[in-house]
Amino acid sequence: MHSQRIFFPNSYYPLSQACMAADQSADAPSDKARPETALLKRAELQTALVVDDSQTERVHLGHLLKDAGLEVLVAESGNKAKKVAELHEPDVIFLDILMEDGDGYQTCRALRRNPATAMTPIIMVSSKSNPVDIKWAEKLGASGYIVKPFAADAVRAKLAELQQD
């Protein structure tokens, strides 16, 4: 089993050092291979990128994803998320909308235009619950939408949907 860690832009920290309980220490980043021509089978979700300017939200969602067996990377802005996503190629991205230094809409659009991340599922996670916002996220290429505050069941349901597609 892969060790669980959260990525902070300049280095890796075990979850316990990132205000999250962990029973394993971090090891070096993996060089997992990824098919270049097709989306990784969603049943093989291993790594999630959580993008939110709120540390509380990053930690909370990180806990839920770690409990679901995923390795967790984090970024606190859209611009940092684009770099992390291209470098580490996560299997799914959970992306907030309202952030400084690159909002979620801009980031989603950029990730869809980048060949390295174009097929990565993006789940928007936002307090914006207006149907227009949800439709706009969909038009930009989001694979799903979770409204904050969310229950753990909503996150597990989205993961299950991705694994069934």
C-alpha positions as CSV (number, residue, x, y, z in Angstrom):
1,M,0.0,0.0,0.0
2,H,1.2,3.5,-0.8
3,S,2.0,5.7,2.1
4,Q,-0.4,8.6,2.5
5,R,0.9,12.1,2.2
6,I,-0.2,15.6,1.4
7,F,1.8,17.7,-1.0
8,F,2.7,21.2,-0.1
9,P,4.2,23.1,-3.0
10,N,7.8,22.8,-2.1
11,S,8.0,19.5,-0.3
12,Y,6.2,16.4,1.0
13,Y,5.0,16.1,4.6
14,P,3.4,13.1,6.2
15,L,-0.3,13.8,6.9
16,S,0.4,13.9,10.7
17,Q,2.7,16.9,10.1
18,A,0.0,18.6,8.1
19,C,-2.5,18.6,11.0
20,M,-3.8,15.2,10.0
21,A,-3.4,11.9,11.8
22,A,-1.4,9.4,9.9
23,D,-0.1,6.0,10.8
24,Q,2.5,5.8,8.0
25,S,5.4,8.2,7.1
26,A,5.9,9.7,3.7
27,D,8.3,8.2,1.2
28,A,9.7,9.5,-2.0
29,P,7.2,10.5,-4.7
30,S,6.3,7.5,-6.9
31,D,7.1,7.4,-10.6
32,K,3.9,5.5,-11.4
33,A,3.4,5.1,-15.1
34,R,0.3,6.5,-16.7
35,P,-1.2,5.6,-20.1
36,E,-0.5,8.5,-22.5
37,T,-3.4,7.9,-24.9
38,A,-6.3,7.1,-22.6
39,L,-7.7,8.0,-19.2
40,L,-6.5,5.8,-16.4
41,K,-9.3,3.3,-15.5
42,R,-11.3,5.1,-12.9
43,A,-11.4,1.9,-10.9
44,E,-7.7,2.5,-10.3
45,L,-8.0,5.8,-8.5
46,Q,-4.9,6.1,-6.3
47,T,-4.1,9.8,-6.1
48,A,-6.2,12.9,-5.5
49,L,-5.3,16.6,-5.7
50,V,-7.3,18.8,-3.3
51,V,-7.3,22.5,-4.3
52,D,-8.7,25.0,-1.9
53,D,-7.4,28.3,-0.4
54,S,-8.8,27.2,3.0
55,Q,-6.4,25.0,5.0
56,T,-9.4,23.7,7.0
57,E,-11.2,22.6,3.8
58,R,-8.0,21.0,2.4
59,V,-7.4,19.0,5.6
60,H,-11.1,18.0,5.9
61,L,-11.3,16.7,2.4
62,G,-7.8,15.2,2.6
63,H,-9.0,13.2,5.6
64,L,-12.0,11.9,3.7
65,L,-9.9,10.9,0.7
66,K,-7.2,9.3,2.8
67,D,-9.9,7.3,4.5
68,A,-11.1,6.2,1.1
69,G,-7.6,4.9,0.4
70,L,-6.2,7.6,-1.8
71,E,-2.9,9.4,-1.7
72,V,-3.6,13.1,-1.2
73,L,-1.8,16.0,-2.8
74,V,-2.8,19.6,-2.0
75,A,-2.5,23.1,-3.5
76,E,-3.9,26.3,-2.1
77,S,-4.5,28.2,-5.4
78,G,-5.4,27.5,-8.9
79,N,-2.0,28.5,-10.3
80,K,-0.2,26.1,-7.9
81,A,-2.7,23.4,-8.7
82,K,-1.9,23.6,-12.5
83,K,1.8,23.0,-11.7
84,V,1.1,20.2,-9.2
85,A,-1.4,18.5,-11.5
86,E,1.0,18.5,-14.5
87,L,4.0,17.3,-12.4
88,H,2.2,14.6,-10.4
89,E,-0.7,13.7,-12.7
90,P,-3.3,12.8,-10.0
91,D,-6.2,10.4,-10.8
92,V,-8.8,12.9,-9.7
93,I,-8.9,16.6,-8.8
94,F,-11.2,18.3,-6.2
95,L,-11.2,22.0,-7.1
96,D,-12.6,24.9,-5.2
97,I,-14.0,27.8,-7.2
98,L,-13.5,31.0,-5.2
99,M,-9.7,31.3,-4.7
100,E,-7.2,34.1,-5.2
101,D,-4.2,33.4,-7.5
102,G,-6.3,31.5,-10.1
103,D,-9.9,30.7,-9.4
104,G,-11.4,27.3,-10.0
105,Y,-13.1,28.2,-13.3
106,Q,-9.8,29.4,-14.8
107,T,-8.0,26.4,-13.4
108,C,-10.5,23.9,-14.8
109,R,-10.3,25.5,-18.2
110,A,-6.5,25.4,-18.2
111,L,-6.4,21.8,-16.9
112,R,-8.7,20.7,-19.8
113,R,-6.5,22.4,-22.3
114,N,-3.3,20.7,-21.0
115,P,-2.7,17.3,-22.7
116,A,-1.2,16.0,-19.4
117,T,-4.4,16.7,-17.5
118,A,-7.1,16.9,-20.1
119,M,-8.7,13.6,-19.2
120,T,-8.3,13.8,-15.4
121,P,-11.7,13.9,-13.7
122,I,-12.3,17.3,-12.0
123,I,-14.8,17.6,-9.2
124,M,-15.7,21.2,-8.3
125,V,-16.2,21.8,-4.6
126,S,-17.7,25.1,-3.8
127,S,-20.2,27.0,-1.6
128,K,-21.7,28.4,-4.9
129,S,-24.9,26.4,-5.1
130,N,-26.6,28.3,-7.9
131,P,-27.6,26.1,-10.9
132,V,-25.9,28.6,-13.2
133,D,-22.6,28.0,-11.4
134,I,-23.0,24.3,-11.6
135,K,-23.8,24.5,-15.4
136,W,-20.8,26.8,-16.0
137,A,-18.5,24.3,-14.3
138,E,-19.9,21.5,-16.4
139,K,-19.4,23.6,-19.6
140,L,-15.7,24.2,-18.6
141,G,-15.2,20.5,-18.3
142,A,-15.9,19.6,-14.7
143,S,-16.8,15.9,-14.1
144,G,-18.9,16.7,-11.1
145,Y,-19.9,19.2,-8.4
146,I,-20.1,19.1,-4.6
147,V,-21.7,21.9,-2.7
148,K,-20.1,23.0,0.6
149,P,-20.7,22.3,3.3
150,F,-20.7,18.7,2.3
151,A,-21.1,15.4,4.0
152,A,-18.6,12.6,3.7
153,D,-21.2,10.6,1.9
154,A,-21.2,13.1,-1.0
155,V,-17.4,12.7,-1.5
156,R,-17.7,8.9,-1.3
157,A,-20.6,9.0,-3.8
158,K,-18.5,11.0,-6.3
159,L,-15.6,8.6,-5.9
160,A,-18.0,5.7,-6.5
161,E,-19.4,7.4,-9.6
162,L,-15.9,7.8,-11.0
163,Q,-15.0,4.2,-10.4
164,Q,-18.2,3.0,-12.2
165,D,-17.7,5.1,-15.3
